[in-house]
């Protein structure tokens, strides 16, 4: 069945040569498509290219060129705008550089922390605790250090020093009493 596709004389793109008055007829077969060109005199011309595909290619080509031109124009405009508004870091003054960043102070208190802790409204510093441990006799201090820092039990400490376990327990408990009294007397009142 023949179907009229385009009258080239109406389209200014196709106003060249012998195709000025050409009419394209498309004939569809079962599985194929063919295009027949006729000039104004009625003669069939099969050797000419398919003008509908050529017209689509020309339109697409024109569209692509226009898009590329517009994108290039936009890119040049953006670059120019950035150049007017941007400043290199080397051109900044020291004051301007300092305004570009901030320093968080979330953990400043921890850095200033001297390792002290607060118990029952009193401030216990590491220095005060070390002084309290130095006031203990050497035997009692060794028992405290082995029990809490080495994780040894009373029986293990007793075996190490060849003394009864009850003596180790007495030294440990009496050392706590002595440390508590020392810290209560000398600990600072809590300022929190």
C-alpha positions, 0 to 999 in steps of 0.5 A: 500500500502506498502512503504519501510521506512528505512533499519536499516542495513545502520544506525549505531544507529540500529546495535543491536540484531536481528534488524541488518538486519531488513527492516521496511515496513509501511502499510497505511490503510484508517485512520490508520497507522501500521508498520510491522517489518521483519527480514532478514528471512522474518518473520513478528514481530508485537510485536516490537516497531515502530522504526521510532518513536523511531529513531525520539525520539533518534535523538531529545533526542540527539539534546536536550542533545547537546543544553543543553551542549552547553548552559551550556558551554556558561553560564559558559563562560559568568559568567567567563567573567563577573567575570573577568570584573566586580567589586563590588561597595565595591571595588571601590575607591571614585573617581571611584564611583564619575565617575559613575554618573552625576548631572544635572544642569538644574535648578541650576539657579532657586535654586539660584534665589532670587525671583527677576524679571526684568522690563524695564531693571531694576532688582526688588528684593523682598526685594526692593518691601517689602521696597517700600510697607513699605514706604507707609502710612498704609491706602494706604498699606492696600488698595494695599494689600486687592486689590491685595492679597485678590482680593477685589474690590474698593467697597468691600474695601470701605464698609469694611473701611466705606469710599467712593469708590472714596477715595479707588480708589485715595489711590490705584492709588496714591500708585502706583505712589509712588511705581513706583517712589521709585522703579525707584530710587532704582532698580538695573540696569539689568545685563542680 
